[in-house]
């Protein structure tokens, strides 16, 4: 009796194996290259390696992409009011597509931390909402602080010790 002959794998199945193995190696190399440390977002503040900033209740936090200079965008419900905090100068003031460009008021402020780092803040809101926005803007400015001056747990130490 003849042993069963080995059938070659169909070409689409081979292509699927090649594609799957390529995706796995690319994904793992990207994950291994992601810079650290990251940004921590709590219920009321954003902690970056460079600065800490409080954000108003109900607002969303949008962070810059990994590998880019740190930039935090705080977005109010309704998406028109924005506050951006960045470690680099902002080429253009923030603007939300949810607002009419002619109906906005902009603010900028520079915070110099004790360690010499400068945090650029820029805010935008509807002109009709400016009186309500101003106290929020001032509260966010007053909240900016140097993370090295706060007793924060060492994230890398906690991760390596398993907790």
Secondary structure, DSSP 8 states (H G I E B T S, - for coil): ----------HHHHHHHHHHHHHHHHHHHHHHH--SS--EE-SSEEE-SS-EEE--TT-EEEE--TTS--EEEEE-TTS--EEEEESS--SS----TTS-GGGEEEEEEEEE-TTS-EEEEEEEEEGGGHHHHHHHHHHHHHH-B-GGGS----HHHHHHTT-
